[in-house]
Amino acid sequence: MHKSNKLVFIHARRFADGGTGLALRTRLAFEALTGACASAEKHLICSSGDAEAALAKRMGWNYHRIETFDRTHTAGARAIVRLAAFAGSPVSQNMRSLLLTMLGGADLSTSAVAPLLQSIGKADVWLARSDLLHLASSVVPGSRVIVDSNDSVANLVGCYDPKSRVRKAAFRSLDAVVRDVQREELRLAGLCNRIIAISPEDRDYYSRSSCPSVILEESCVTTPAVMPPIAPGWDVGFIGGSHFGSISAAANFMRIARRSALDKLRFAIAGSVCERLDMTRPRNVEFVGRVSSASAFLASCRQVVFWSERETGTSVKFQEAVLSGTTVLANPSAARWSEAKPGRDYIECTSETSLDTHLQGRTTIAPSPLRTTCVREKVHERFRKLALD
């Protein structure tokens, strides 16, 4: 993104507090753009509230709050839109684009954002999520558009079918729905000047579009400050959020803990995933719940295990664990971070037999050298370059 006299940053969720994951990634990008385009007229368009408004004021941005589609339409209206688009009814292109973002979870309506973009005029536009791609068709001609991607909507639908009622109501197969979403998503990607892919899979996917620049940048986590461990500590830990991939990995974690050969080890699960687990907890597994510091929990575990049968849902927590300095054991589908190398940054287990061996042997590995390359300042500088190039 070249320096422009006007800059627009659009996001659909909370990010001012940073935290980890996509919120931290968005905050880092926002800070990088603030510094890189200090003299530009800057506009933040967001559906969040007071924290984002305060951040915008403090950093010299004009703040525009808009309502999400979820708040301005009834559930019945949303269902009709989804059904009409997937059933092949003659809906407008804008309506199909809106459907795409609704499936991804952003729910920012083109009709709410387009007038703002028209009033601001030609600008550099940063879309902070891939499910905001539909807004690329609303920018003033001549504007430059960069999308900072999370998982593609097609991947979310294909893996988890989050709106299964749409597929069922439209009497279409999941493959047919995914093809529809892919076609629309790649068309919208072609309207952008650059897409910053969050994974090698996303990079390959968006490279199929006519977007002239697709660049890989996976950072969602920075090296944490050293935190004292939580007493008395645990032998094996897992941390996860509410994403379905995390729930699946947590279920695997409890299944592994039930093995008689491991019943003397103390296992622990932390994070909001604890609120989503409905299976009986083994006696040697403790539910820690939400923690104020993920790094403190991870530092309290001798080993951390990520065992996933899905390709999404654990990548951010895997990054957190690797950067914590704790020994991480993971199977290939859970270790979705191309910078992390097996044997150097974590122990790769290709079978549950090899996992059991490392758990029983209490194998450890030296802290990852990525801890020195993923400090906040260095990640911040990478986003700054993405803004200026």
C-alpha positions in Angstrom: 0.0 0.0 0.0 1.5 3.3 -1.1 1.3 6.4 1.1 -2.0 8.2 0.3 -3.6 11.3 1.5 -6.5 9.2 2.7 -6.6 5.9 4.5 -9.6 3.8 5.5 -9.4 0.8 7.9 -12.4 -1.4 8.1 -13.0 -4.1 10.7 -16.2 -5.8 12.0 -15.2 -7.0 15.5 -13.4 -5.8 18.6 -9.6 -5.4 18.3 -8.6 -2.3 20.4 -7.6 -4.4 23.4 -5.3 -6.6 21.3 -5.2 -9.9 23.2 -4.1 -12.7 20.9 -5.1 -14.2 17.6 -6.9 -12.2 15.0 -7.6 -9.3 17.5 -3.8 -8.9 18.1 -3.1 -9.3 14.3 -5.6 -6.5 13.6 -4.2 -4.3 16.3 -0.6 -4.7 15.0 -1.7 -3.9 11.5 -3.7 -0.8 12.7 -0.6 0.5 14.6 1.6 -0.2 11.6 -0.7 1.8 9.3 -0.9 4.6 11.8 2.9 5.0 11.8 3.3 4.4 8.1 0.7 6.9 7.0 1.1 9.5 9.7 0.3 12.5 7.5 -2.8 10.9 5.8 -6.4 11.6 6.6 -7.4 8.4 8.4 -10.8 6.8 8.9 -11.7 3.8 11.0 -15.0 2.1 10.0 -16.0 -0.5 12.7 -19.0 -2.1 14.3 -17.5 -2.2 17.8 -17.8 0.4 20.5 -16.1 2.6 23.1 -12.7 0.9 23.1 -12.3 1.3 19.4 -13.6 4.9 19.4 -11.1 5.7 22.2 -8.3 4.1 20.2 -9.1 6.0 17.1 -9.2 9.3 18.9 -5.9 8.6 20.7 -4.1 7.6 17.4 -5.5 10.4 15.2 -8.2 8.5 13.3 -11.8 9.6 12.4 -14.1 7.0 13.8 -17.3 5.8 12.0 -19.4 3.3 13.9 -21.9 1.2 11.9 -24.4 -1.5 12.8 -23.9 -5.0 11.6 -26.4 -6.8 9.4 -27.2 -9.0 12.4 -28.4 -6.0 14.4 -30.4 -4.4 11.7 -32.3 -7.4 10.2 -34.4 -10.1 11.8 -33.3 -13.7 11.9 -36.0 -14.5 9.4 -34.8 -11.9 6.9 -31.2 -13.2 7.1 -32.4 -16.8 6.6 -34.4 -15.7 3.5 -31.3 -14.0 2.0 -29.2 -17.0 2.5 -31.8 -19.4 1.1 -32.5 -17.2 -1.9 -28.8 -16.9 -2.8 -28.0 -20.6 -2.5 -31.3 -21.8 -4.1 -30.3 -19.9 -7.3 -33.1 -17.3 -7.0 -32.6 -14.0 -9.0 -31.0 -12.0 -6.2 -28.7 -9.1 -6.9 -24.9 -9.4 -7.0 -24.7 -7.2 -3.9 -27.0 -9.6 -2.1 -24.8 -12.6 -3.0 -21.7 -10.7 -1.8 -23.5 -9.9 1.5 -24.3 -13.6 1.9 -20.6 -14.4 1.6 -19.7 -12.1 4.5 -22.5 -13.3 6.6 -21.2 -16.9 6.3 -17.8 -15.7 7.4 -19.3 -13.9 10.4 -18.5 -10.2 9.6 -22.1 -9.1 8.8 -21.2 -5.6 7.6 -23.7 -4.5 5.0 -22.6 -2.9 1.8 -25.5 -0.5 2.0 -24.1 0.8 5.3 -20.4 1.1 4.3 -20.7 2.2 0.6 -22.1 5.7 1.4 -19.2 6.3 3.9 -16.6 5.2 1.3 -18.2 7.5 -1.3 -18.2 10.5 1.0 -14.5 9.9 1.9 -13.5 9.5 -1.8 -10.5 7.9 -3.3 -8.4 6.3 -0.6 -6.2 3.4 0.4 -8.6 0.8 1.9 -7.5 -1.9 4.3 -10.1 -4.7 4.9 -9.1 -6.4 8.1 -10.8 -9.8 7.4 -11.4 -11.9 4.3 -15.1 -12.0 5.0 -15.1 -8.2 4.2 -14.1 -8.9 0.6 -17.6 -7.9 -0.5 -16.7 -4.3 0.3 -14.1 -4.2 -2.4 -16.9 -3.6 -4.9 -18.0 -0.5 -2.9 -14.7 1.6 -3.0 -14.4 4.7 -5.1 -12.7 3.9 -8.5 -9.0 4.4 -8.3 -8.8 3.3 -4.6 -6.2 0.8 -3.6 -7.5 -2.2 -1.6 -5.6 -4.6 0.7 -7.2 -7.5 2.5 -5.7 -9.0 5.6 -7.0 -12.5 5.5 -8.2 -14.9 8.1 -9.4 -18.4 7.0 -11.2 -18.1 3.7 -15.0 -18.3 3.9 -15.0 -21.2 1.5 -12.7 -23.1 3.9 -14.9 -22.3 6.9 -18.1 -23.5 5.1 -16.3 -26.6 3.7 -14.9 -27.7 7.1 -17.6 -26.7 9.5 -20.7 -25.8 7.5 -21.6 -23.1 10.1 -24.9 -22.3 8.5 -26.1 -25.9 7.8 -29.7 -24.8 7.7 -29.0 -22.9 4.5 -27.6 -26.0 2.8 -30.4 -28.1 4.0 -33.1 -25.6 3.1 -31.6 -25.1 -0.4 -31.5 -28.9 -1.0 -28.0 -28.6 -2.3 -24.9 -30.7 -1.5 -22.1 -29.2 0.7 -19.7 -29.4 -2.3 -22.1 -27.4 -4.5 -22.4 -24.7 -1.8 -18.6 -24.5 -1.4 -18.2 -24.1 -5.1 -20.6 -21.2 -5.1 -18.8 -19.6 -2.3 -15.4 -20.1 -3.9 -16.6 -18.6 -7.2 -17.9 -15.5 -5.5 -14.9 -15.2 -3.1 -12.3 -15.4 -5.8 -14.2 -13.0 -8.0 -14.2 -10.4 -5.1 -10.5 -11.2 -4.5 -9.8 -10.1 -8.0 -11.0 -6.6 -7.2 -8.2 -6.2 -4.6 -4.7 -5.0 -5.1 -3.1 -7.2 -2.4 -4.2 -10.1 -0.2 -2.1 -10.9 2.9 -2.7 -14.6 3.4 -2.7 -16.0 6.9 -1.6 -19.6 5.9 0.1 -21.3 3.0 -3.3 -22.9 2.1 -4.9 -19.4 1.9 -2.0 -18.1 -0.2 -2.5 -20.9 -2.7 -6.2 -20.4 -2.7 -6.2 -16.6 -3.3 -3.5 -17.1 -5.9 -6.2 -18.6 -8.1 -7.8 -15.2 -8.3 -6.7 -12.3 -10.5 -5.4 -10.4 -7.5 -1.9 -9.2 -8.6 -0.3 -9.6 -5.2 -0.8 -12.4 -2.7 1.7 -12.4 0.2 2.0 -14.9 3.2 2.1 -13.4 6.7 1.0 -15.8 9.4 1.7 -13.9 12.6 -1.3 -13.8 15.0 0.8 -14.0 18.1 3.9 -12.3 19.5 6.5 -13.6 21.9 5.0 -13.1 25.4 6.6 -11.6 28.4 8.0 -14.2 30.9 5.3 -15.0 33.4 5.5 -17.0 36.6 3.9 -20.4 36.3 0.6 -21.2 38.0 1.1 -23.4 41.0 1.2 -26.4 41.3 1.5 -26.9 37.5 0.6 -29.8 35.3 2.3 -32.5 33.3 0.4 -32.0 30.0 -1.7 -29.0 28.9 -4.0 -27.8 26.1 -5.5 -24.4 25.5 -8.3 -23.6 23.1 -11.1 -21.3 22.1 -14.7 -21.8 21.0 -13.8 -22.6 17.4 -15.0 -26.1 16.4 -11.5 -27.2 15.6 -10.4 -26.4 19.1 -13.4 -28.3 20.5 -12.4 -31.3 18.4 -8.8 -31.1 19.5 -9.8 -30.8 23.2 -12.0 -34.0 22.8 -8.9 -35.8 21.4 -6.9 -34.5 24.4 -9.3 -36.0 26.9 -9.5 -39.2 24.9 -5.7 -39.5 25.1 -5.7 -38.7 28.8 -8.0 -41.7 29.5 -5.4 -44.2 28.5 -4.3 -46.4 31.4 -0.6 -45.9 30.7 -1.1 -42.1 31.2 -3.3 -42.1 34.3 -0.5 -41.0 36.6 0.0 -37.8 34.5 -1.9 -34.6 35.4 -3.6 -33.1 32.4 -5.2 -29.6 32.2 -7.4 -27.7 29.6 -7.6 -23.9 29.6 -9.5 -21.4 27.6 -13.1 -20.8 26.6 -13.1 -24.3 25.0 -13.9 -25.6 28.5 -17.4 -24.1 28.3 -18.1 -26.0 25.0 -17.1 -29.5 26.1 -20.1 -31.8 26.9 -18.2 -35.0 27.4 -17.4 -36.5 30.8 -14.1 -35.3 32.1 -11.5 -37.9 32.9 -10.4 -37.9 36.6 -6.8 -36.9 35.7 -7.9 -33.9 33.6 -8.6 -30.5 35.2 -10.7 -27.8 33.5 -8.9 -24.5 34.3 -11.3 -22.4 32.2 -10.5 -18.9 31.0 -7.1 -17.6 32.1 -5.9 -14.0 32.4 -2.6 -15.1 30.8 -2.2 -17.9 28.3 1.6 -17.7 28.7 1.4 -18.2 32.4 -0.8 -21.3 31.9 1.5 -22.7 29.2 4.6 -22.0 31.4 2.9 -24.2 34.1 2.8 -27.3 31.8 5.8 -29.5 31.1 4.3 -30.5 27.8 1.5 -29.1 25.6 -0.4 -31.4 23.2 -2.3 -30.4 20.0 -3.9 -33.4 18.3 -6.3 -32.3 15.6 -8.1 -34.0 12.8 -9.1 -30.7 11.2 -6.9 -28.2 9.4 -8.2 -25.1 11.2 -9.0 -24.2 14.7 -5.7 -24.8 16.5 -3.1 -22.7 14.5 -3.2 -19.6 16.7 -3.0 -21.6 20.0 -0.2 -23.6 18.4 1.7 -20.4 17.7 1.1 -19.3 21.3 2.4 -22.6 22.7 5.6 -22.6 20.5 6.4 -19.0 21.5 5.8 -19.8 25.2 9.0 -21.9 25.4 7.1 -25.0 26.6 7.6 -28.3 24.8 4.9 -28.8 22.2 3.8 -32.2 20.9 1.6 -32.0 17.8 0.4 -34.0 14.8 0.9 -32.4 11.3 -2.7 -31.2 10.9 -2.5 -29.3 14.2 0.9 -27.7 13.5 -0.4 -25.1 10.9 2.5 -22.6 11.0 5.0 -22.8 8.2 7.7 -21.0 10.2 7.6 -23.7 12.9 9.9 -26.6 12.0 9.5 -30.1 13.6 12.5 -31.1 15.7 13.5 -27.4 16.2 10.4 -25.7 17.4 8.1 -28.6 18.4 8.0 -32.4 18.4 6.0 -33.8 15.5 4.1 -37.0 16.3 2.8 -38.8 13.2 0.9 -41.4 15.2 -0.7 -41.7 18.6 1.9 -44.4 19.5 4.7 -41.9 19.1 2.7 -39.4 21.1 2.3 -41.8 24.0 6.0 -42.5 23.9 6.9 -38.8 24.3 4.3 -38.4 27.0 5.4 -41.4 29.1 9.1 -40.4 28.5 8.3 -36.8 29.4 10.3 -35.7 26.4 11.3 -32.0 26.3 12.8 -29.7 23.6 14.7 -26.5 23.8 12.7 -23.2 23.5 12.0 -22.3 19.9 14.4 -19.7 18.3 11.2 -18.1 16.8 10.8 -16.5 20.2 13.5 -14.0 19.1 12.0 -13.3 15.6 8.4 -12.9 16.7 8.8 -10.1 19.2 6.1 -7.4 18.9 8.4 -4.9 17.3 9.6 -7.2 14.5 6.1 -8.3 13.7 4.9 -4.7 13.7 7.7 -3.8 11.3 6.6 -6.6 8.9 3.1 -5.1 8.8 4.5 -1.7 8.2 6.3 -2.9 5.2 3.2 -4.5 3.8 1.5 -1.2 4.2 4.2 0.7 2.3 5.3 -1.7 -0.5 
